[in-house]
């Protein structure tokens, strides 16, 4: 059995940022990071829109708002320090109805509370800035950026290794047992005795907590987000990120157009119930994943509360023409042939037994363990301050 001060479970950007921040706080500490997949950042980190979010959507008193604002700044600083490409094209929140125009008023007020620069523009100015976008008006957030989070994750792994940490892929955790003086973590090839465990397991976070013997009232329900990309001939179709105005009654932001750091434009995502937590191909099914959430009462509460939305999202998933209509609300010139296939993403949505969708970060811990049970968007943007927060908790609670 190998002994170490810290064991981090999860090689996504949150786990990597936590390991990085721990070694910055305690350079002499020993640390091992375990990732089940063959490569780091294989799941949510590597399957998102690559947006450096501003935090305009989030309630001012939420952890999301606090972490996002700090994370946007720290992500830019990290990229500058380590030569990672990023850009700041800015985001346009486009109103296509009178109701959405009223919602822009509230978002503008929230931007002021957050201290975010923003600019309200009318339909004519929107069309001048983005000739391919139609709307009654928009809110421009200049600080919204884009980056490749897998590249950020790779650099974090390099820095962890350079600081003496060990990063293992293909290391699936099979057992977690907490003792008085250490936590024993078993994998399919080695066993580790760590003084402190931090689990940042994303799509498997509930299972890891249960494996560790914790009693939790949340379960991860996977939501599949399907993306398209525009053809190379339309790589300059928009200059800014183009987002719909979010409906406050719905849990997801809706389909948007996002320029990527490699010069493309993605379209999406929608949000349909996933039939596999880690199956990215269309129609992927993992029977154990499905059986688990079908037995979970929280899923049925969510289904009853969001039936109409679920039907629409499934229709959009099955029929490209229906998906296209979502895009044409603000990009009327797009055609079916413009929507080229792109790999989907799967969002780890934590749901309570009563059907409450958790929208903020959720942590649970014991004397020697800290589990991240929910790390919603903007977790990638906010990874560095989240990691600092988790490292602080781990170090403060670390037993002698």
N, C-alpha and C positions, 0 to 999 in steps of 0.2 A: 504493500500500500504506500503510495507516494503522499508525502505531507506538503501542504502549501498554506500560505496565509489566506489567500482568496481564491475562490472558484467562481467564475462567471459562466453561466449557462446561456448560450445564445450568441451567435455570430452575426446578427444583424447590426444595424448602425447604433441602436441603443446599447446593446451589450458591449460592443466595441468601444463606444464612447465612455461607458462606465469603467471598463478596464483601463482605458487611457487616463481617465481622471484619477482613478485610484493610484496608479503608478506615479502620477504627478504629485499627489498628496504624500505618498509614502514610497519614495524611490527605492528603499531597501527591502520592500515587501516582496514576497514571492507570490506569483499569480499564474493561474492557468485558466484559459478560456476554452470551452467545449462547444462545438457546433456539430449538430447531427448531419447536416447536409455535406455533400462532397466539396462545396465551395462556400465561402463567406458571402453574406448579403444576397442569398439566393431567393428569399421570399419577399416580404413587403418592401424591404429596402431596394431591391432590384426590380420591382414591378410597380413603380408609382410614376407620377407625372414629372418628377424632377423639379418641383417648384420650391423655391425658398419663400415660404409664406410670410405675409405681413402680420397676420393675427387679427384682421379686422372683424372676422365673424364671431370671435369668442367673447364670452362674458368677461368683463374686466376683472372680476374677482376669482376667475378660474385659474387652475394651474396651467391650462393650455395657453391662456393669454400671456401669463408671466413667462413661461418657457419659450413661447414662440418669439416674442419680441427680443429676448436675450439671444435666442438661438439664431435668428436671422443675422444679427450682428456678429455673433461668434463664428457662424458658418462662413461668412464673407472673410473674416479675419483669418480663419484657418486656411481657406482657399488661397488667399494672398500669400500667407506665410509659406505654403507648401507647393505653390505653382500649379494649383488646380483651376481649370477654367470655370468661370461662372459669368453670368451676364444679368443685367437688370433691365429687361424690356418694359416692365411695368404691367399692371393688370387693368383691364377695362371690365367693370361689372355692368352689363348691358340690360337695360329695362326695355321690354317689348310690350308692356301693357301699362295702363294707368295704375293698377295695383302694384306692379313692380316698381314703378316710378315713386310711389309713396314709400315703399320699402327702402329705396335708396336714401330717403330722408333719414331713416333710423340708422342705416349703415354709416351715413355721413356723421351723425351725432356720435356713434360709437367710435369712429375713427378719431374724432376730437378727444374723446375720453382716453383713448390709447396713445394719443400724441402722434398719430400717423399723419403724414402729409397726404392730402387727397384733393382732387379737383372735380367739381361737378360740371359736366358738359352737356349741351343739348344735342338733338338728333343731327343737326347740320354739322356741328363740329365733330361728332362721332364719325359721320360719313366722310368728312375731310381727312381725318386721321386714319380711318380704316374703310376704304371704299367698298370692300367686300362684306362689311358688317352693317346690318340694319337694326335700328332701334329708336325709341323715343328719346333716349338720353343715356348717359352712363356716368359712373363714378370711376375716376382714374386714380389708381394707387401706384405711384411711381416706384416704390421700394420693393415691389414683388420681383423676385429673381428666378433664375433657372440654373441647375447644376446637375452633374451626374453623381448621384449619391453612392453608387457602387465605387466610383473613383475615390470619394471621400472615405468610404469604408476600407478600401484597400490601403490607403495612406494611414488610417488609424491602426490597422493591423501591423503595418511596418513599424510604426512608432512604439507600439506595445512590445513587439519583439526586440526592437533596439534597446528598450528600457529593461529587458530581462524577463518579460512575460513570455509565456508559451501559449501558442494558439494552435488548437487541434481541430481539424475538420474530420468529418466521418466518424465523429465520437458521439454516438447516441446515448443519452443518459437512460439507464435502466432501473436505477434505484437511488433513493435519497433517504438517509436515516440520520436524524439529529441526535447527538449524544450530548452529555453534559459539557464536554470540552471541545467538541468538533462536530462537523457534519461529514458523514461518509457518503461520497458520491460514486456510484458504480456506473461504468459504461460497458459496452460490449467488448472492450479490450483491456481496460485498466480500472483501478479504483483509487480514489483520491480522498484524503482526509484534510479538510480545510477548516480554518478557524472561522471563516465567514463565507457564506454562499449568497450570491445575488443572481436570481433567475430572471432573464429578459428573453423569454421564450416565445413571444409573439403569438403565432397561431396555435401553439401548444402550451400556452401559459397556464391554463386551467388544469390540464393534465399533469404538468410538472408540480403544481401546488398540491394536487391530490396525491401524487406519487410521494410527496414529502410528508404526507399525513395531515395536511392542513384542511380545516373545514371552511369551505367557501360557498357563497350563495350565488356565484356567477358562473356562467359558462360561455365559452367562445362559440359564437355562431358565425360561420364564414360567409361573407358576401363577395360574390364574384364580380369584379369590375372589368368589363370588356372594352377594349380599346381598338380604334382603327388609326391609321396614319394616312396623311395626304400624299399623293405621288410627288416625285421629285420636281415635276414641272410646276407644282403649286407650293413649293417650299417657302415662297414669300407671300403666301395668300393673306396672312396677317402679320403684323409686326409686334403686336402686344399679345399677352395672354387674354383670351376672350372668355369670360365666364357669364353664365346666366345669374340673375339675382336670385339668391336662395330663398326657398319657401321655408319659413321658420317652423312649420308643422312637419317637415320632412327631415329625416336624419342625414341625407346625403346632399351634396352641392349641385348635382346635375352634370350633364354633358358639357364639356368645355373644349376650346381649341388652345393648345399649348405648344408654342415653339420650344424645341429642345436644344440643348447645348451643342449637339452634333449637326444642327442645321435642318432638322425635320420639323414636322408639325403633327402632334398627336391629337386625336379626337376621342373624347370619352372622359371618364368611364360611366357606364350605367351601373346598376346595383341589383343583382339577382342572388337569391339564396344559393350558396355553393353546395355542391354534392360531394366535394372533397376539399379538405383543408389545404392540401398541397398539390392538387391536380390542376395544371394550368391549361391543358388542352380542352377544347370545347367538349361538353358532355362527359367530362371525367367524373367518375363515381367511385367513392370509397365507402363500402357498406357500413364499416364501423363508425365512420364519421356521421353518416346519415342516421344510423340507429341511435347514436348518442343524442343528437339534438331532437329527434322525434320523440324521445322519452322525456325531454326537458319541457316542463310546463311554460317556461318563459317564452319559448318559440311560438307556442300557440297563442299566447297573449299578444305577441308582436304581430302575428299573422292576422288576427282579428282586427287589430287597430290600424293595419296598413294594407288591407286587402286590395283596395282600388289601385294603390301605388304598385303593389306587387304584380298585379295583372299587367299593368302598363310596362313595367320593367321586363317581365318575361316576354311580352310581345315584342319589345324592342330588341331583346336578345335573339329571338327566333327569326325576325324579319328585318332585313337591312333597311327596307323602305320605311318601316316604322321608326327605326333608330335615326334615319336620315331626317325625318320630320322634326325630331328634337333639335338637330343641328340647324335646320332651316329657319327656326324661330328667329335666329339672329345672323345666320349665314345663308341667305336664300339662294345663293348661286351654286351651292354644292350639289353634286349629282351622285347617284349610286356608285358610279365607277370611280369616284374620288375616294371612297372609303376602302382602303387596302387593309388586309388583316395585320394585326399586331398582337403579340402575346398579352394575355389577360393578367390581371392582378387579383389577389384575394385579400380582402380586408378582415382582420381579426376583430370582430365586434363583440365586446363583452355585454352580456344580457343577464339581468337578475331574474330570479325565479318568478317574480311578479310581472315580468315583461318589460321592465324598465331598460331602455338602451342607455348604456353608460357613455357619456360624451367627454368625460374628463379622465385624467390619469387616475389609476387606482393601484395602490400598493397594499401589500399585506406582509406581515413579518412575525418572526419569533425572536428569541434571544440571539440566534446565530444565522438566521435566514431572512432574506428580503426578496419578495416575489413581486414582479410587475405584472399585475393581472389585466391591466388595460393601458395600452399606449396608442391612443388614436391619432389620426392626423391632427396636428402637424408634427408627429414624432420625429420624422427625418430632419425637418428644419430645426427642431428643438433638441436634437440628440445631445449636443455638447452640454447645455445646461441641465438637461435631465440626468446625464451621466454624472455631472458634478453634484447634483442633488443626491443621487443614489450613493455616490462615493462618500459624500458627507455623512449620510445615514449609516452606511456600513462602517466607516471609520469611527464614528461617534459611539456606535453600539458594540464595537469590536471588543470581545472579552480579552482579558489579560492571558 
